[in-house]
Structures are given as structure tokens and as C-alpha cells.
Amino acid sequence: MTPFDAMRFRHAWRAYQAVVLDNLESHLEDDRLHVSAAPGAGKTVLGLEVMRRLAKPTLILSPALSIRTQWVQRLVDGFLDDDAPPDWVSTDLRRPAPVTVSTYQALHALGDPAPLVEYGFAVLMLDEAHHLRRAWWEALDHLAERLAPQVVALTATPPYDVSSAEWRRYDALCGPLDAEIGIPELVRSGDLAPHRDLVHLSRLDGSSGYVDPSAHAAELREALRRDPEMLALLQDHPWIADAPPHVAAILDDPELLSAMLIYLADAEAPLPSEPLRILGVGRAQLPRLGDEWLQVLFAGLKDTLPEALVARLRKAGALRRGRVTIPPPRRGEGETLLRDASGKARSIAEILTAERAAQGAHIRCAILCEHVGRDALTLAARDPGHFAPGGPGEEARADAGSLFERLRHLPGPADLAVLTGSVCIVPAGVLDAADARCTPLAHDTRYERVDFDGGNDRRVAAISALVAEGRARVLIGTRALLGQGWDLPAVNTLILATNVSSFVSTNQLRGRAIRRDPARPHKVANIWHLATIAPDGGGPELEALRARFDTFVHLDERDGVIQSGFDAFGENPSANAAEIVRAADRDGLAASWERALVTGRPEPRIRHHLETAHLPRGLVRRDAITRGLPPLALAGGIGASWATLGGGLAAGAVSLLACAGLAVPVIRQARRVWRHGSLGGSMRQTAGALVHAMTETGLIRTPADRIGIETGTTPDGLTWCTLSGVTLPEETRSLSAIEELFAPIDNPRYLILRETYLGRHLRAAPYPVPRDLGARKEQAQALLDGWHRHVGPARLVYTRTVAGRLALLQSRLVVTAEARKVHRRSVWE
């Protein structure tokens, strides 16, 4: 009998959980199970049940100690008869057991994973295995490589916001998405409450001394662009001045020569013909000089740079520890001013005033901050008016202590509570616990400071109970203490005063407010997102807020749809008043969700769209014209000759047959133009080429005749594409391949390249063969066949030869000039 035989789930499985478990065998055919489950979907118990069914030694890794504790607690509460963890559960990597629960940080700290390898873990269960530090990723990859385990990856939100390189690393470890339990499904089933996301913006004062972080990079870029010493260095460089003897060295690093030529062209300096000939490009094909090429140039020549340039790079932060980084890492001054701007505290005061007016005694509000702010309590004790309206404390940042001191001056009841790792404050007289010592605040006896004998778990449980019961109604806490593992379904208003860039924690924090409250079955929730914009508008916080909204789906009340993205929100503080009005309409929120959940499809689910403005459409038209004109002209010439010569019936028949034969390529090219007549049509044909290749190679098992390619246009003019009729893993893998195809070229093994009949100067923009299809030539050839069928003539280029490397470099030059961009959006439909 194994320890797993002692496990038995004590409750009934929800329908969406049962679907995942019923298909477990097929999901694990590739030894990967990848599940995205929104907060409230029960992904922890789902993972434990998968572990029970696999019945193999399992290592569970989580992002924080609180989550590690939660795994053990869920195991005990949901699967075991005893009230304490059994001896076959360990939280120490140095003493592994059949079920070992730890953190990514502990795995990295372990160093040598030999004890884990020797123990023989057969299942690696990963909780939120993304946005990890590089060192943690390296430790995880090293362990997975040595164990070769079955991998179960559980996440609240796949990391669609990361770079393509990080996504490939995540995808290689976790596999394509097998199942997705989204927020809309949970709202429809009643497991999550209807909710809305709202935005409240503040503007940084123009006298703050703010300088846009991008201005530093622009200043450095302009200084480097036409530096006379750099210009002289390049003009005298042997690769430029006398290239033929150095061809071998150039072919070892063709990007560096490209960067030299791009720099010289930007400076309007003469370009020798030999370096251009070696690369196979003309001056007109060189892209503009941007940060990417400055990085290549200065990194490649850093050991020969003039001292003045080295000093400039160091001063700008672009040269550190012998490594050149252009643009340099963002300086912190501007971002710190935005992050700590006092406008956020004013936003919170305005929101809380409005929510109190709308909800009265029913309000259960959580305000989550980054910092404790203990000094604020000391300042207020010395000067009780410090944080009063008009006092100097109005300029304080939105930390927990400062917010408490500011908000206690608002009109209304004394209903605030503060809960951090070091400070705990409650309304006077509400807490009666033997292990708590309450001391009235000297500057406001309506509140008491509380010291608990136990650890954080005790204080969190006690203060959370006060809020649930309404003895305190507004909880001010820190993300560090309450961001992970904390559960308080009574919360119906959440104000996120946390770092805007914390994408993972944002989704975890949202989960605190949207959980269904058994005590209030008709609960609806408001979630407020804060950001400070730069004095002239925009700025890094607004950029981060837009990126944050790409990581989760939400109700777009304007269009009546449920989707990701920031499109429904304004980018100016003038929109705050409308958000306040919208927040007050809680009665209409549930009805709005009910309408949006009905999509017209029999089985709606979250589907993923790829959006782009770049497609091979213009080239298809040009190529079709160049291929269609010659036979059309020849056919016209034959007809004209017959008419001129007054040919007889036999000659006319021959001419007619000749014209008919020559019309075939004309009709074929006209059909291509018609199919690519819109951006959507062009994207459909390009996606069709990929689907053809993936079905031919077995990456998609669904028959091709059952697969639909749907396209459309977004309100801002982007073209989107998605697949229908495929399984979720097939959709995930296909869209990732399409995304790679349209994304900037990195380092693919194969390229798709096309040339027209009018010469090389009309060659199409190249496209990388996606990783899934580029491992073997046969797979890449399948994509080429699909391209011929759906898009047009092309050829395959292998990039691991000298000629292929030059073709890859030329392709990067073209794609850099095009600035390809791909955006992913999730839509309930």
C-alpha cells in the first residue's frame, strides 16, 4: 500500500474539474499536464487529485512559503482523515518524502539537486512556474533535465505578457495548455461573484522634477549616433576600409559588419561597395539605426572604443561589469516618483468615500499596498494634524501607515483596520482575544494597536474575522502578507495600491475580491486599479497598467463582452468621475455579466486571438501581378496577330486554345489576389499554410476539414485570427506557431523566403519557420508545401550554413525595418 492510497477527496468535484480529470490520460500523452485555472477554481485540490491518481513520488514547487503551506493544508483538509500532515509529507528538500512540497527559491538555494534525483521523483508539480528569477529558472531546468519526470503545471494565468524567449522556455517545460478554467466559467457556475475592474488615474505634478525614463535613453542614443571619434574608428576599421581579406572573420560575425554599415549610413557617410557586396545588401535595404544595432555595434567593439565613449556609456549606465546594454536599464528616479506619488492616496480617499456612500454598512473593502509605513504612525503621534486635510502628510506615498492616518480623517465611522507583518490596528473595543494585547493610539483613541502572541497566521485570521463580521469594514494591508494564500470572501471592494508591474500578484490579488461569499450569495465586487501618469500624459505606469489588463479577462461593459485588454478604459484622470458613477451601479452588474456570458455559441469558452498589422498581403498582390502580366500579354499578342493576319478557322482555333492555356496562370494569380484581398483574408491564408503543415506532421490531430480559421478586425484596425474546431492544446500550439511566424526574427533553423519574377529587389519579407516545425527538414518542408498552396511560391533556407547565416542576417535587416508586432487577446465566445 502506497501513501497515495490513503488519499480520498472528501467533496464532490465541480463539473469543470471533473472534465479535466476525465481527460487526464489523453492530456498526459506527452507527459505534460498544463492547466490554467482562475482563482477560485480549486487548482490546488485538482493538482493533489492528479498526484493521487498518478501515485508516484511527487515534488511540488510553489512561488512562496505561504503557498507551500497552503498545499500541505489542502492535502490534510481535503484528502486525509488525520488533522496533521503525515510522515510521508516533507517540506525539506534535503529530506525528501513521497510528497515533498517546497519553493522555487529553496530549490535554487539547494544548489546540487542530487538528493532529489537520487530519491527518484517521477512527478514534478509546478505552481505558477512563470515570471521566475533567471537563477530559479536555471535550477528548475537543470532539475527537470536530470529527472525527466511527468510535469504538471498549474497557473492562474499563462504568461502571455512575457518575451517570446521566456514564453518558449515556459512552453518547453510545461507543454501546451491542456485545459483552461476561466473566470467567466466560474462566474457562470456561481463559484465566483460578478465583478468589474475600474481604473482611477492621478497625474504627477509638473514641478516634481520628473524626467521620462525614455528621455535618458534618447539622450544617450543621440549622443552616440554621430560621435566623431566613433565615425573615424569605423571608417578606419579593416572590415570597412579593406573588407576582402577579412571575409572569413566577417562571416563569423556578419551582424557586427551590418551594425557598422547602418551606423555609417545613419551618419550619411560614404559606404564602400565591398562590405555591402559581402552581405548581399544595398544601401537602401539598411534599416534605420536603432537601439538594437547600437547594442550590436558597441558591444562588438567595446574593447577598442575611445576612452571618452567608454566614460559616456558608464555614466549612462549602459556599460557595467564589462557588458554593454543599450538602451541602459531604466533609471529609477522617474519611476520612483510615479510609484510613490501622493496622488494615489488621494485616489484611494476619493474611491473609499464614494464606495462608503454607495454601500453604507455593507462595504467590505481591502486596500493592498507595497510598504508598511511605520514612520507615519510615529509622525502622527508627534503631530496629530500631520495627515489632516491641508497638512504636510498629504504629500506622503500610499503605504499602509500613511493611508491609515489619512483615511481616519475622512468623514464616516471608525471602521479601519491595518494588517501588516509588523503593525496591526483595529477599531477600539472590537477585539477580545486572550492572545492579543490592545493599546489605544495616543493620537486617536478610536483605534487600538494590537500585539499578538502568535505569528502572522494568527493575526491574519483574527483581523480577517473582524472584517467578515463587519466590526471593521476597511482593511489596509500589504501585498507581502496578504497577496498569496489569504482568503476573505466577504471582500466586495478591492483597491490595488501595489506595484503596477506585478502581473502575477495582480491576478492573485484580484482573486481575493471575486470569490463567492456563502454568507452573501448575491455579492458583487469592484476592483480598483491605480496608476499615476506623467505630467505630460502617458508614462511607464500607464504602460504597465495596459500590460496588466492583458493578463486577465474582464467584463467590458461598454461593448458587452468579456475579454482581456485595456481598450475600454480612458487614459486621463478626467475619466475618473465616470468610473465612480459606474462603480455605484452594483445592481446592474450581475445582469451585465448574465448578458455577456451568452455568446451565441452552444459551448462558449475563452478563445485566444492573435492580433497584428503585418501580413504578406502587399507582396502577394505584387507577385501575382508580375506572374500574371506576361501570360496575359502573350495571350493578347496571339489574339492580335490572328486578327491582323485574318486567320482562318483552324488558325483561330489554335489561337483560342493558346489563349485559353495562357489564361490559366492569369486566373490562378487573380484568385490569389482575391483570397488576399483584405488583411483578414491574407492572415487566413497564412494561417492555413501553418495548419496544413501541423496536420501533415501530426502536431494537430483534428482532421483538416474540421478546422476553421476565423479572422476579423479590432476597433483600432488590427487584424485578428483564431482557430475553431481544434482542441485547446492544438489551439495553443497553433497560435504560438502563428505568433512566431509574425514576430521579429530571432534565430530559427529555417526561413521561408520568396522572390518575384522582377528580380531580387522585389523579394518578400522573410518569415521564420516556427520552432515546432523547424526541428527537422521534413517538418519545415511541410510548411513550405502549405505556403505554396495557400500563400504563394517560396523557398526554404537552412540558416546553419554560411549562406544561410547571411540570409538570416538579411532577413533580420528587413524585419527590423518592418517592426513586426503581434498581440494576444483572450475573449469569451
N, C-alpha and C positions, 0 to 999 in steps of 0.2 A: 504494500500500500504506500503510495506516494503522498507527500503533504498536500498535493493538489486535490486528492480525493476527499480531503476534509473540508474543502470549499463548496459552498452551495449558496447561490444568490437567494436572499430572503424575500425579495419582492417580485412583482410581475414586470416583465420587460415592456417598455413602451414600443409602439409599433415601429418607429424609425430605428430603434436599437435592434429590434428583432430582425429587421431586414438585413442589417449589417451582419449579424450573427448567422443568419440563414445562408448567406452567401460567402461565409468565411473561407470555405475550401477553394472556391474559384478565385477569391481575392488573393489568396496566398500561393497561387501557382508560380509566381515569380519570387516567392519567399519574402514578399513585402506586403504589408498592410498599411495603407496610408488613409487616415480618417480625419476629416475636418469636421469638428463638432462645436457649435456655438456654445457660449456659456449657458449652463442650464440643461444641456443635452445629456449630461451624465457620461462624459467621455472617460472619466476615471474608472467608474464601475464597468464600463464597456471594455476598457483595457484589461481590467482584472479578470473578467469573464473569458476574454480571449486567452489570457495566460492560463486560466484553469483548463480550458479545452485543449490547449497545446500540451500542457502537463510536462513542461521541460524547464530546467533551471533558467531563471529569468533575471536579467539585470534591468532595473527600471531607473532611468535618469531623468531628473527634473531640473528646472532652472533656478530653484530657490529652496532653502531649508523648509519654509512653510509649506511648499507644495510637496516636498518629500514627506513631511509629517501627515499631510492630507492623504497621500497614497496609503500609508500604513493604517490610518484611522478608517478609511473607506473599506479596506480589506477586513478589518476587525468588525466594524459595524454592519457591513453588508453581506459578509460571506462566512463568518465563523461563529461558533457557538460561545466561545470564550470572550471575555471582555478585555483581554490583554493580548498583545502580539505574541505569537508562539515562537519557540526557539528556532524554527526554520525560516524566520524572517530576520534579516540583518540590515542595519543602516551603516555598516562599516565596511568599506571596500577591502580593507586588509583582512577581514574575517568574513568572507563570502558565505552565503547560505543559499538554499534553493530559490528563495526570493530575496534579492538584495536591492534595496532602494537607496539611491544616493543622488548627488547633484553633478552637473557638468563641471562645476568648479572643483569638486572633490576628485573627479576623475583626472583633471589636469594636474592637481596637486599630488596625486598618487605617483605621477611620473611613469615608472615602468609598469605596464599593465599585466605583467607576468602572473600575479596571483589570480587575476580574473581569467586569463587564458588557461592556466592550469586547472582551474575549477571546472572549466568547460561549459560556460553559459551558452545555451543554444538559442535563446531568445533575447533580443535587445529591444527594450521598450523605451521609446523616446517621447518625452512630453515637451512640446513646444521647442523642437530642435531647430530653431532658426534664430537669426539675429544674435548668434553666439559670438563671443570674442574669438579672434583668429586662433589663439592658442587653444581654446576649448575645442574648436572645430578640428584642429590638428590632432588633439588627443583622441577625439571621438572617431575620426577617420582611421587612425592607427589601430584603435581597438577593434573596429568593425572589420578591418582588413585581416587581422590576426584571428578573430573569432569565426568569421564567415557565418554569422547567425541568421535566423529569421528576424526581420526587423518589423516592429510595429510602431508606426509614427502617429502620434495623436497631436492635433493642433486645433486651436480655436479659429485661426485664420492662416491659410497658406501665405507664405511671404512673397506676395506678388509685387511688393514695393521695392524689392532688393535689386541689385545689379544682375545682369544676365549671368555673370560668372558665379555669383553666390547662388543664384537660382539653380544653375547646372549642378553645383556641388550638393545642394539640398535635394534635388531631384535624383541624383545618382545614389544617394544614401537611402532616401525614403521611398523612391519609386513614384509613379503617377498616382494621382488621387483616386482612391477606390470608392470612397463613399463620402458624401457631404451632407451633414445635418445642419441646415442653415437656420438663421434667426426667423425668417418667415414661416418655416415649417413648425417651429416651436411656438410661435405666436398663434398659428392656426390650431395647433393641438391643445393650447391652453397652458403650456408649460412655461411660457414667457409672457410677460404683460405687454400690451400695446404701449408704444413709446415713441417719442420723437427726439431728434437731435436738433439742437439750436445753437446758434453762434452769436457771441457778443464780443464786439471788437472795440479796442481802445486805440487811440493814436498817441504816439510818443511826442512829447513837447519838442518843438523845433529848437529850443535853447538847450537841449540836453547834451549837445556835443556829439550826437550820433553821426557816425560815418558808415555808409553802407559797406558791409564786408566785401562786396564785389568790387568796390571802388579801389581797394588796396590791390587786388589782382589786376584790375585795369591799369592802374598806375605803373605797376611793375611791367606789364605787357608792353605798354607804350615806351617805357624806358629801354626795354630790351630790343624792341623791333628794329631800330635804326642806329644802334650803337656803333660809332665809327670804328672802334677797336675790333668789335666782332665782325664787322663788314670786311675790314682789312684781313683779319685772320682767315675768313672763308675764301676770299679772293686769292690768297696765297696758299691755301690748302692744296696738297698734291692731288686730291681727288677732283678738284675743280680746275686747277691750273694745268695739270698734266695727267688726265684720267687713264689713258690706255695702259700704261704699265701697272696700274693698280686695280685692274678689273677683278682679279681674284678676291682681293680684300673688299672691294665694293660689293661683290656678290655675297659675301659673308654678312654684310650689314647694309643692304640697299636702302633701308629706311633712313639711315643717317645721311646718305647722299641726297635722298629726297628732301629731308629737312633742310639741308644746306641750300639746295636749289630753290625751295619755297621761300626761305629767308631772303635770298638774293633777289628773287622776283618781287617780293614784297617791298624791298628797298629800291626797286626799279633799276637794279644793276644789270649789266650785260650777263647773259648766260652762255657759257661755252657750249658748242654743239655736241662734243663727245660725251659728257656726262648725261645729257638728255638722250642721246642715242643708246647708251648702255642701258638706261632704264626703259627705253621704248616709249617715251612720252614727249609731248611738245610743251612749249611754254604755256599755251592756252589750257592745257589739261591740269596744270598745277593748281591745287586748291589754295584758298587764302591762308595766310599764316595765323593759326590759332594756337591755343594753349597746348593742344596735343602735339603739334610739331615743334613748338618751342621746348617742350619737355624732352622730346627725342633729341633735339639738337644740343641743348645744354647738358643733358645727361651724358650724351655720347662724347662730348668734348670737354667735360668738366676738368680733366687733368691738364688741359692746355689753355684754359681760359685766362685772360688777363686778370691781374690781381684786383683791379677796380671792379670788374664784373663779378668776381667771386665775392667781394665785400658787399656788393649790392644784393646779390642773391641771399647771402647770410642775413643781412639786415632785414630783408623782406620775409625771412622765414622759409625761403624756397630751397635752401641748402643746409641740411642738418645731418650730422653724422656721415658725411660723405655722400649723401643721397639728395638728388635734385627732385623737387616736387613743384610743378607748375600746372595750375595755379597753386600758390602755397596754401597750407591749411588755414582755414578762416581764423582771422584774429578774433579774440574773444570780446573785445570792448563793445562793439556794436550789438552783438547777440546778447551779451550780458545786460546791456541797457534795456533791450526789448523784453528779455525774460523777467527782469526784476522791476519792470515799470510799475509805478503806483496805480496806473490806470486799471490794472487787473483787479486791484482791491476795490476800486470804485465800481467796476463792472459787477463784482460779487455783491456789493451792497445794493446796487440797483436791482439785480436779479432777485436777491433774497426779499427785498421789500415788495416786489411785485408778486412773488410766489406766496408770501405770507398773506397778502391781500386776497389772492385768488383761492387759497386753500384753507386759510384760517387754522383751526386746531388740527386739521388733518395732515398738515405738512410734516414730512419726514425727510429732512434734507441732509445730504452728506457733501461736504466741501473737502476735496482732497488736494493737498499741497505737496511741494517738494521738501520744504525745510520746516524745522520745529520753530525757530524764532524765540528762544528762551529769553533773549535780551529784551524783547518787547514787554514782558511781564515785569522785569526789573525797572525799565523806564517808566511804565505806568504806575508802579508803586511809588516811585520818587515824585512823579508829576501826574496826578490823576487826570489832568486835562491834556496830556501829551497827544493822545489819539482822538480827542474830541473833535467835532467839526471845526475846521479852521486851525487846528493845532499842527505842530510840525510832523506828527505821526501820519498825517495824510499822505506824505510822500514815501511812506515805507512800502517795502515789497509785500507780496501776498504770501507770507509764511503763516504757519498756524497761530503763533503767538500774536503777531500783528493783526491778523484778521479777527481773532477773538476780541482784542482790545478795541478795534474799530467797530465791529458789529454790535458790541454790547451797548454802544451809544445810540444805536438806531431805535426809533420808537417801536414798542412791542414788548412782549413778555420776556422774562429772563429764562430763555429756553435753550441756551447754547451749552455745548459740551466740547471739550478738547481732548483728543485721544492721540498721543504720540508715544514713542518709546521712553521719553523722559518726563513728559508733562501730561498731567491728567486733571481736568477741571470739569465740575458738574454744577448744576443749579443747587443752591443751598437746600439741605433737608431732603433730597430725593434718594440718597444712597444710604442704606442701612445694612452694612455688611461687617461681619466680625473681623475680617482680614483687611479692612480699609480704614485709614486714618484721615479724617476730613478736617481741613483747616480753612476758615473763612479768609478770602482775599482781603487784605487791609484796605485796598482802594475801591472795593466793590463787594460788600458783604452779601450781595445776592448770589454770589458764587463761592464755591469751595474748591480748594486744591486737594487732590486725593493721592495718597500713597498706599499702594497695595503690598502685601507681604509676598504674594506670588509673582510669577513672571508675566510676560506680555500676554500670554493666553488668558490669564485670569482677568486682567484689566480690560482686554478687548471684549470678553464675554460679558462682564458686568456693565460696561458702558453701552454696549450694543443692546442689552436688555432694556436699559433705561430709554433708549430711543424707540425701540419697538413698542414699549408700553406708553410712550408719549410723555414721560416725565422729563425728558429732554427731547427737543424736536429738531435741532440743528446740530449736527456733528461735524466738527472741524478736525481733520486727521491728516496724517502723512501717507504718501504712497508707499513708503518703505514698510510701514506697519500694516496698512490695510489694503495694499494693492493686490496681494496674492493670497488666496485661501480664505479671506474674510467673507462672511456671508450674512447679509441682513436684508431679507426680502421686504421688510417694511419700508425701505427707502423708496420714495417716489419722486425725488428731485436730486439730481447729481450735478455738482458743479466741479469741473475739472480745471483746477488751477495748477496743473502739473506741466512738466516739460512737454511742449507741443510735439517734439520729435519722437517721443516714446511710443512707437506704434504698437508694440506688443502689449505694454501695460495698459494702453488706452482700451483695447478690447477686453482685457481682464477687468478694468475698472468699470466699463460700461455694463459688464455682467453683474456688477453689484446692484445696479438700479433696475435692471429689466427682469429680474427674477419674479416669478409669480408669488404673491403673498397669500398663503392659505387663509389668513385672518381677514383679508380684504380681497375677495375674489374679483372685484371689478377695478382693481388697481390699474392706473395708467401712470406713465413716468415721463418726466422731462429730463433730458441730458444736455447740459450746457457746456459748450467748448469755448475757451477764451483764447484770444491772441492779441498781441499788440502790433500794430502796423507802424511802419516808419513814418517820419514826419511828412514825406512826400508821397506816401502810399506804398503798398507792397511791402517787401522786406522778407527776411528769412522765416519769420514766424508764420506769415501768411502762406508762404510756400510749403512749410511743414504741415500746416493745417490742411491744405489741399491734398497733400500726400497722405495725411492721416485718414481722410474721408475715402480714400481709395482702398482702404484695408477692411472695410466692413460695409454691409448693405444696410440701408436705412430707408424710411418712408419719405419719399419726395411728394409732399402734399400739393405742390404746385402742379405736377403732371399726373399725380395719382398712381405712381409706380414705386416699386421697391427696388433700389439699385445702389451701387456704390458711386462715389464721386461727389464733387463739391458744387456742381452746376447750379443747384437750387438756392445757393446762398450768395448774399452780397459780399462785397469786398471793401465796404466802407462803413464806419460807425453810424452813418445815417440810417442804416438798415436795422439798428438795434431796437428802435421803437416798434417796428413791425414784428420782430421776433418776440418781444414782450407780449404783444397782443395775441400772437399765435400761441404762446405758451399758456395763456389763460383759458384757451378753448380745449379743456380736457374732455368734455362730454362728446365732442365731435371726433376725438382722436380714435377711439375704438371703431367707430363707423368708417373712418377713413381707411383703417387697416383692413376691415372686412371687405371693402370695395377693392382695394389694391391686391388682396390675396386671390381674387378671382381674375384669372388672366385669359380665359377662353380656351385654355389647353386642358385636356382631361386629367393630366398628371403634372401640374406645374412644379418646377424646381428652380434652383439657382443655376443659371446658364452663364457661360463666360464668353464675352465678346472681345475680339481684338480690334482696336481702332488705329488707323494710320492714314496719313495723307500721301504716302509714297507708294506708287504702283507702276508696273512696266507698261502702262496704257499708251503713253505717247510714242514709245518705241514700237509697240505693236502696230500702231497706225502707220508710222513711218516705214517700217519694214514691209507691211502689207502693200503700201503704195509702190515701193521700189520693186517688189516682186511682181506686182500686178501690172505695172505700166508696160514692161517690154512685151509680154504676150498680147496685151491689148493693142499696142501699137502695131505689132506684126500682123495681127488679125485684121486691123483696119487697112494695112497696106495690101494684104492679099485681096480684100474686098474691092479696094480702089483699083487695083491692077485689073481685076476681072471686068469691072465696069468700063475701064478705059479701053481695054482691048476688045470689048464687045464679045466676050467668050460665049461659046455655045452651051448647050445643056450639060454636056459632060464636064466641061471646064467649070461651069457653075457649081455642079455637084461636088467636084473636088474642092473648090474654094469654100463651099459651105461646110464640108466635113473638116477642112483645115481650120476654119474659124471656130467651129464647134469645139474641136480639140483644144485650141488655144484659149477658148473661153473658160475651160475647166480651172486653170490656176487663177484666172481673174475672179471667178465665182468663189473659189476657196479663200482667196485673200479678202474679198468683200465680206465673206461670212465671218472671218476673224475680226475684222473691224467692227462688225455688228455686235459680235459677242463681247467685245471690249469697249463698246460704245459709251459706257459710263464707268466711273471708278468702281462702283459695286460690281459691274459685270467683269471688269478686269480682275478684281480681287477674287471673284467666284472662280474664274478660270485658273488663276494661280493656285488657289486652294485646291481646286480639282486636280491639278498636277500632283500635289502632295498627297492627297487622299488616294489617288491611283497608285503612287509608289508605296504607300503604307499598307494598302490592301494586298498589293502584289508580294510584298515582303513579309506579310503576316503580322505586322505591327498593329494592324486593325483587322479583327476577325469578322466584324459585321460585313455582310455582302455589300459590294459597292452600290448595287441598285437600290439598297435600302437607306443609303446615306444621303442626306440633304445638306446643301451648302447655302446658308441664308446670309444675305447681306443687306445693308441699309445705310442710312446717313444720319449722323448725330446732328443736333441743332446747331453745333458750331462748325459743321461742314466736314467732319472726319468720316471716313468710310469704315463700317464695322463688318465683321464676319464672325459666324459661329457655325457649328455643325449640329445637325439633328439626326436622330436615328441611331446614334452610337452610344456605347456605354460611357459612363463617367471616366474611367481610366483612358478609354480611347479618345474622348473629347480632350482630356487634359494633355495627353501626349501629342495629339494633332495640333492643338492650339499652340503648344510650346514650340512645335516644329515650324508652324507658320510664323510665330513670333521671331524665331531665329532667322527665318528666311528674309524677313523685312527689316531686321535690326542691323545696326552697323556691323561691318565685317570684323571678326576677331581673328581667329586662326583656324579656319576649317581645313579639313583634309582635301575637300573637293570644292570647286566653284562651278556654277552654271554661267556660261559666257556665250554671248551671241554676237554675230556680226551681220551686217546687211550687205546687199549686193553693190552698194555705192561706195564701199571702202571702209577702212578701219575707223575713220573719224566718225562713223555713224554707229559704232559698236554700242550695244546696250549696256546699261549699268549692270554690273555683275551681281550675282546672288550667291550666298554661301549655302552649301548643302548642309541641312541640319544634322546635328550630331547623331541622332538616331539612324539616319540614312547614310552617314558618312563613314561608318566603321569599315565597310567593305565596298569594293568597287561594284559588285553586283547590285547592292542596295542603291548606291549613287546612280548607277545606270538605270534603275527603275524610275528614279526621279527624272532623269533626262528623257526617258520614254514618255512619262506623263507630261513633261514640259512640251515635247514635240506635239503631243496630242491636244493639249488644252491651251498652250500659250503660243508656241511657235518654234522655229528652228533654233537650236542652241548646240553648244558642245560642252563636254565635261573637261575640266582642267584639274589635274592632280597637283597639289601645291607643295609636295615634299621633294620636288626636284629643283634644280637651279632655275629652269624656265618657269616652273610652277610658282616659285617664290617671287619671281619678278611679276608674274601675272597677279599674284596675291597683293603685292605692293601696289601695282597699278589699280587694282580693284579698290584698295583702301583709299587711294587718292581720289577716285571717283566718288566713293561713298561718303568720304569726309566732306566733299563739296556738296553732296546732296543733303546731308544732315538728316538721315533717316530716323524716324521716331515711331515707336509702337507703344500703345497704351492698352492696358487690360481693364475691362469693366465687368462687374458681376451684376446680373439682372435676374429678378424673379419673374419667370414667364412660363 
